[in-house]
Amino acid sequence: MAESFEPGSLSVAGLFPTPLAAVTLAGHDALDLALTERILARRQQEPGVVASNVGGWHSSEFQSWSGPAGAQLLNAARQLVDRLTLIETGNGLTRASVNWRVTAWANISGAGDGNRAHGHPGAFWSGVYWVDDGGADTDESVGGLFEMSDPRGLLPVMYAPGLRYAIADCEDAGTARTLTPKAGMMILFPSWLIHGVTAYRGTRPRISVAFNFSFGAASDPLGT
Protein backbone atom coordinates (compact mmCIF):
# COMPACT_ATOMS: atom_id res chain seq x y z
CA MET A 1 0.00 0.00 0.00
CA ALA A 2 1.36 3.40 -0.99
CA GLU A 3 2.15 5.83 1.82
CA SER A 4 -0.27 8.73 2.14
CA PHE A 5 2.20 11.52 2.81
CA GLU A 6 4.42 13.43 0.45
CA PRO A 7 7.89 11.94 -0.08
CA GLY A 8 10.51 13.64 2.07
CA SER A 9 7.95 15.52 4.14
CA LEU A 10 8.31 13.43 7.31
CA SER A 11 10.29 15.10 10.08
CA VAL A 12 10.72 13.82 13.62
CA ALA A 13 12.01 16.17 16.31
CA GLY A 14 13.67 14.93 19.47
CA LEU A 15 11.94 17.15 22.00
CA PHE A 16 13.42 17.53 25.49
CA PRO A 17 16.36 15.14 25.03
CA THR A 18 18.70 14.18 27.88
CA PRO A 19 22.32 15.02 27.04
CA LEU A 20 25.12 12.55 27.63
CA ALA A 21 28.56 13.77 26.56
CA ALA A 22 31.61 11.52 26.30
CA VAL A 23 35.23 12.39 25.53
CA THR A 24 38.60 10.69 25.78
CA LEU A 25 41.30 12.77 27.45
CA ALA A 26 44.43 13.35 25.38
CA GLY A 27 47.53 11.65 26.78
CA HIS A 28 45.49 9.96 29.49
CA ASP A 29 47.88 7.04 30.06
CA ALA A 30 50.31 9.13 32.11
CA LEU A 31 47.44 10.82 33.94
CA ASP A 32 45.88 7.45 34.76
CA LEU A 33 49.14 6.15 36.23
CA ALA A 34 49.51 9.22 38.43
CA LEU A 35 45.88 9.09 39.56
CA THR A 36 46.08 5.37 40.30
CA GLU A 37 49.09 5.89 42.53
CA ARG A 38 47.41 8.75 44.40
CA ILE A 39 44.06 7.01 44.80
CA LEU A 40 45.42 3.66 45.95
CA ALA A 41 47.69 5.43 48.44
CA ARG A 42 44.79 7.48 49.76
CA ARG A 43 42.73 4.34 50.36
CA GLN A 44 45.40 3.22 52.80
CA GLN A 45 45.03 6.47 54.74
CA GLU A 46 41.26 6.81 55.16
CA PRO A 47 38.36 4.36 55.52
CA GLY A 48 36.17 6.18 53.04
CA VAL A 49 32.45 6.88 53.30
CA VAL A 50 29.24 5.17 52.28
CA ALA A 51 27.05 7.08 49.82
CA SER A 52 25.55 5.32 46.79
CA ASN A 53 28.31 2.71 46.85
CA VAL A 54 27.40 -0.87 47.69
CA GLY A 55 30.75 -2.07 48.93
CA GLY A 56 33.90 -0.57 47.53
CA TRP A 57 35.70 2.58 48.67
CA HIS A 58 34.37 6.13 48.28
CA SER A 59 36.91 8.82 49.16
CA SER A 60 36.66 12.12 50.94
CA GLU A 61 36.85 15.38 48.94
CA PHE A 62 39.17 14.64 46.00
CA GLN A 63 40.75 18.08 45.57
CA SER A 64 42.28 18.09 49.05
CA TRP A 65 44.64 15.18 48.35
CA SER A 66 44.75 14.43 44.60
CA GLY A 67 47.64 16.79 43.79
CA PRO A 68 48.62 17.93 40.27
CA ALA A 69 47.01 14.89 38.61
CA GLY A 70 43.69 15.65 40.26
CA ALA A 71 43.92 19.30 39.28
CA GLN A 72 44.63 18.30 35.68
CA LEU A 73 41.62 16.01 35.61
CA LEU A 74 39.20 18.55 37.07
CA ASN A 75 40.52 21.23 34.73
CA ALA A 76 39.58 18.98 31.82
CA ALA A 77 36.15 18.44 33.39
CA ARG A 78 35.68 22.19 33.72
CA GLN A 79 36.60 22.70 30.06
CA LEU A 80 33.94 20.18 29.05
CA VAL A 81 31.33 21.73 31.35
CA ASP A 82 32.04 25.23 30.02
CA ARG A 83 31.86 23.96 26.45
CA LEU A 84 28.38 22.55 27.05
CA THR A 85 26.80 25.28 29.18
CA LEU A 86 24.91 28.36 28.09
CA ILE A 87 23.47 31.13 30.22
CA GLU A 88 20.34 33.12 29.49
CA THR A 89 20.79 36.89 29.48
CA GLY A 90 18.72 39.84 28.30
CA ASN A 91 20.23 39.28 24.85
CA GLY A 92 19.39 35.58 24.66
CA LEU A 93 21.62 32.57 25.22
CA THR A 94 25.38 32.96 25.37
CA ARG A 95 28.37 30.85 26.34
CA ALA A 96 28.48 30.62 30.13
CA SER A 97 31.18 32.06 32.34
CA VAL A 98 30.24 30.47 35.64
CA ASN A 99 32.18 30.44 38.88
CA TRP A 100 31.45 26.75 39.41
CA ARG A 101 31.60 25.06 42.77
CA VAL A 102 33.16 21.64 42.21
CA THR A 103 32.97 18.57 44.41
CA ALA A 104 34.73 15.37 43.47
CA TRP A 105 35.58 11.98 44.94
CA ALA A 106 37.38 8.80 43.94
CA ASN A 107 35.89 5.32 43.87
CA ILE A 108 37.53 1.90 44.00
CA SER A 109 35.45 -1.21 43.37
CA GLY A 110 36.40 -4.82 43.89
CA ALA A 111 34.53 -8.01 43.03
CA GLY A 112 30.85 -7.71 43.95
CA ASP A 113 30.86 -3.93 44.45
CA GLY A 114 28.56 -1.51 42.66
CA ASN A 115 26.47 1.64 43.10
CA ARG A 116 22.72 1.80 43.66
CA ALA A 117 20.60 4.06 41.47
CA HIS A 118 20.75 7.71 42.53
CA GLY A 119 20.88 11.32 41.40
CA HIS A 120 22.91 14.30 42.58
CA PRO A 121 20.67 16.94 44.19
CA GLY A 122 22.08 20.45 44.34
CA ALA A 123 24.23 20.21 41.20
CA PHE A 124 23.77 21.14 37.53
CA TRP A 125 26.27 18.83 35.80
CA SER A 126 27.69 15.53 37.04
CA GLY A 127 30.31 13.33 35.50
CA VAL A 128 32.65 10.37 35.80
CA TYR A 129 36.20 9.73 34.65
CA TRP A 130 37.46 6.16 34.47
CA VAL A 131 41.05 5.77 35.59
CA ASP A 132 40.90 1.96 35.27
CA ASP A 133 37.85 0.27 33.77
CA GLY A 134 38.71 -3.02 35.47
CA GLY A 135 38.75 -4.85 32.15
CA ALA A 136 35.19 -3.99 31.08
CA ASP A 137 36.38 -2.32 27.89
CA THR A 138 37.56 -5.66 26.50
CA ASP A 139 35.15 -7.96 28.37
CA GLU A 140 31.75 -6.61 29.40
CA SER A 141 31.10 -9.77 31.44
CA VAL A 142 33.26 -8.31 34.24
CA GLY A 143 30.42 -5.86 34.88
CA GLY A 144 30.83 -2.48 36.48
CA LEU A 145 28.81 -0.90 33.67
CA PHE A 146 27.42 2.60 34.06
CA GLU A 147 23.61 2.36 34.00
CA MET A 148 21.22 5.25 33.28
CA SER A 149 17.45 5.11 33.77
CA ASP A 150 14.90 6.90 31.60
CA PRO A 151 14.06 10.02 33.67
CA ARG A 152 10.38 9.51 32.77
CA GLY A 153 10.42 6.21 34.61
CA LEU A 154 8.04 3.58 33.29
CA LEU A 155 5.71 6.13 31.71
CA PRO A 156 6.62 5.38 28.05
CA VAL A 157 5.79 1.67 28.48
CA MET A 158 2.93 1.84 30.98
CA TYR A 159 0.15 1.70 28.36
CA ALA A 160 1.54 -1.05 26.14
CA PRO A 161 4.78 -2.59 27.43
CA GLY A 162 5.47 -4.39 24.17
CA LEU A 163 5.38 -1.32 21.93
CA ARG A 164 8.45 0.72 21.06
CA TYR A 165 8.95 4.01 19.23
CA ALA A 166 10.48 3.53 15.77
CA ILE A 167 12.72 6.55 16.25
CA ALA A 168 16.49 6.62 16.73
CA ASP A 169 17.47 6.69 20.43
CA CYS A 170 13.84 6.13 21.47
CA GLU A 171 13.59 2.35 21.14
CA ASP A 172 14.45 1.80 24.80
CA ALA A 173 12.13 4.50 26.20
CA GLY A 174 10.90 3.59 29.66
CA THR A 175 13.83 1.29 30.40
CA ALA A 176 17.54 1.86 31.00
CA ARG A 177 20.78 2.07 29.07
CA THR A 178 24.26 0.97 30.02
CA LEU A 179 27.59 2.48 29.03
CA THR A 180 30.77 0.43 29.06
CA PRO A 181 33.59 2.19 30.95
CA LYS A 182 36.93 2.74 29.26
CA ALA A 183 40.10 4.07 30.85
CA GLY A 184 40.61 7.67 29.76
CA MET A 185 36.90 8.28 29.09
CA MET A 186 35.04 11.15 30.75
CA ILE A 187 31.28 11.48 30.62
CA LEU A 188 29.04 14.38 31.56
CA PHE A 189 25.28 14.34 32.21
CA PRO A 190 22.58 16.37 33.98
CA SER A 191 22.75 15.82 37.72
CA TRP A 192 19.08 14.82 37.88
CA LEU A 193 19.64 11.77 35.66
CA ILE A 194 19.19 8.64 37.77
CA HIS A 195 22.22 6.39 37.36
CA GLY A 196 24.12 3.57 39.04
CA VAL A 197 26.82 0.98 38.46
CA THR A 198 26.17 -2.71 37.92
CA ALA A 199 28.01 -5.23 40.10
CA TYR A 200 31.68 -5.50 39.21
CA ARG A 201 33.15 -8.99 38.87
CA GLY A 202 36.70 -8.24 37.75
CA THR A 203 39.94 -9.20 39.44
CA ARG A 204 41.75 -5.85 39.55
CA PRO A 205 40.58 -2.59 41.14
CA ARG A 206 38.04 -0.63 39.11
CA ILE A 207 38.95 3.04 39.69
CA SER A 208 36.95 6.13 38.83
CA VAL A 209 36.64 9.77 39.81
CA ALA A 210 33.18 11.34 39.95
CA PHE A 211 32.39 15.04 40.16
CA ASN A 212 29.58 17.58 40.49
CA PHE A 213 29.45 21.13 39.16
CA SER A 214 27.06 23.35 41.07
CA PHE A 215 26.37 27.05 41.38
CA GLY A 216 26.35 28.60 44.84
CA ALA A 217 25.71 26.14 47.67
CA ALA A 218 27.68 22.90 47.82
CA SER A 219 26.25 19.98 45.90
CA ASP A 220 25.24 16.76 47.57
CA PRO A 221 28.27 14.42 47.37
CA LEU A 222 26.57 11.18 46.35
CA GLY A 223 29.09 8.83 44.76
CA THR A 224 29.16 7.06 41.43
C-alpha positions, 0 to 999 in steps of 0.5 A: 500500500502506498504511503499517504504523505508526500515523499521527504515531508516526514520530520521527527524532532527529538523534544526535550532530550537528555544530554550525555557527553563523552570524551577521551582525554588526550595523553590519558595514560600518564594521567591514569598512572599518576591518579592510580598511585594517588588514589590507591595510596589514599585508600590506605590512609582513610576508611572512606564513606558510604554514599551510593556505593554498595561495597567498595571505597568512596573517598573524601573530597578529592581536591584536598589530596589528589595533587597535580594529577587531580587538578589536571583532571578537574581542569579537563572536566571544567573545560567540558562543562564550560563547552556545554553550558549556556546562560540566558541573558537579556540578549538571549543565550550565550556561552556561560562564564560560571564560577562553578563550585566543584565537588569530586571523589574517587571510587575503587570497586572490587569483586561484587561492588557496585552503586545503587541508582541515585541522582545528585541533588544540588548540582547542575552537571555531574560526570565520571572519569574512568582511571581503570575500567577493570577490564570492562572495555575488553570484556563486558562480562566483568560488569561495572557498567554505568547504567542510566534510567529513563528520567520519565520512569516507566511512563513510556511503556505503561500503556503497552509494554510491548510497543516501542517508538520507531525513532532513533534513540527512542527504542528503549524508552521507559527502560535503562541504558548501560555504558561500558567504561573505558580508561581515559573516558570522561562522561558528563550528564545532567545531575538529575539523571538517575544512574548507578553501576552494575556489580563489578566482577573483575579481578583488579581494582576498578577506579573512577573519579566522579564530580559535580558542578554546582552554582552557589551552595555545595552539591550533595556528594553522592558517589558514582 
